[in-house]
Amino acid sequence: MIEKQLQMDFEPDPISNHYIVSESNALIEAKTNLTLYERRLIYILASRIHPEDKNFKTHFFKVSEIADKLDLNDRNFYKRIRDIVTQLRSKEVIIDEPQMNSTLEANWLASARYYHGKGIIELEFSSQLQPYLLQLKQNFTKFKLWNVLYLRSNHSLKMYMLLKQYLHYGKRKFKTIAELKQKLEIDPGLYERYSHLKNRVLLTAQDELAEKTDIRFEIEEIKNGQRVVSVVFHIFRNAKEVRENLNDAEYIDNQPIYELLTRFDINQKQAKALMKDHGEKRIRENIHYVFNRMKNRDVTSVSGYIIKAIEENYADCGAYYALEDPENKKTSLTDLNQRISKVIFFYDQCIKDRIYEPELANTNMMKTILDDIANCSNERQLLNLKPIEEAELYHHYAKKALNHYLNDSEQNF
């Protein structure tokens, strides 16, 4: 009877590892004042925001499901979560707003309500945070929720966010160790020696991100004599399958179709048109196709590719191409992307060390990338593999080289 009444009164929000979080870079860079559990809870709430939302909505969650996602094993997890929410409601985030010459100090949550006996909690973001979480068009970062749910260190989670937004640049430099510590929100007085910071924070984050997220990084130390004065993080997409227990196929098969499409940034008008023209079965089959081809990439970054796959029925077209062999380094797109990343890093270093002038270095770099793409494309064509597509290349230099290669191919043809 209670479950029936609960179902009538509430629609608890599902929590999926596959849900997308979109967060402005200004909020990422802000002083958040959050503990690890509080940060996870904020991202769970943020994952329920739809791209078309114009105002924050109230969201209802099962306390037991939140406890599971927060990895709380306490017998009285309901009280533990209430304590976490109570502390979170008193926390402020401090955001610099240079365009308005202002600084925003805002609470994270507008309200929280507990439904005793029903195991439901109701949460809503503070309206002051709307510009940083809603209707984001530029200067923001997207990631799947699972990237931040399983990190054990609060500093690792913060490091993920600080580096994820710079993935397309391939690196991020912190000019001083003090700046790095400030961005990681390390309390004053902690890790005064760089060796302690490196061993207890940076290397831990390096291992955790490589094991549990979609990015990894290498550390370059800039020294003045023997002293490390600044750090450059070289950021890469994580090529390996990092979450073996995440089942994309199950997610695609069971998610309501309109919810599934909106999670890929496909708006309601487009979703309705796709349903009308092609039907649910074809939509799901082609999303499966895209997932299989775009492993370990942000799904929302390929919304156009998904629409095109549905409209042109790639799921059927794909049968005309041979299956990929991940062990073949000549045709593997993962290996191609890794080689290109190394080439870019090499020539960046050459410019830094003044081995080449920037113009000559960039010319040689683009020629090397173009040759690699051409060789890979030719090998794939010989084996009847699907042609390389721009969305499958990680770096903008690679995309530029591919377009140049394709244009040359069309002219020669």
URKA-V861009 format. One line per field, one symbol per residue. phi: phi as a letter, one per 30 degrees, with the letter a starting at -180 (. if undefined). psi: psi as a letter, one per 30 degrees, with the letter a starting at -180 (. if undefined). Layout:
BEGIN
phi = ???
psi = ???
END
This chain:
BEGIN
phi = .ddddddddbbeddbbeddcccbddddddddcicdddddddedddddddcecdcbdcdbcbdddddedddiccddcdddddddddddddcdccccdbedchbbccbddcdabbccdicibbcbbddddcedcbchdcahbbcadeddcdcdccddddddeddcedceddiabccdbddddddddhdeejdhdcdeddddcbddddedddddbbcbbbccccccciccdcabccccbdddddcbddccddddddcdedddddddcicdddddddddddbiddddddddeededdceicddddbeddddddddcheeddeddcdddcdddddcddddedddddddddddddddddidbdeddddddddddddddddddddddddcicdedceddcdcdddddddddddddddddd
psi = eeeeeeeeelikkljkffkkkkkkfeeefljfhkleeeeeeeeeefffklffkflklkkkkkeeeeeeefhkgkeifeeeeeeeeeeeffkkkjkkiefghlkkjklekelkkkjkffhkkkkklkffgefffkhkflhlkklkeffffgkfkeeeeeeeeeeefgeffflkkjeleeeeeeefhkkkfkhekeeeeeefeeeeeeeeeeeflgllllkkkkljbfkkflkkkkklkjfljfifgkjeeeeeffkkeeeeeffggjleeeeeeeeeffleeeeeefeeeeeefhkgljeffheeeeeeeeeghfeeefffllkkjffjfffkeeeeeeeeeeeeeefeeeeeghelkeeeeeeeeeeeeeeeeeeeeeeeeeghlklkleffkekfeeeeeeeeeeeeeeee.
END
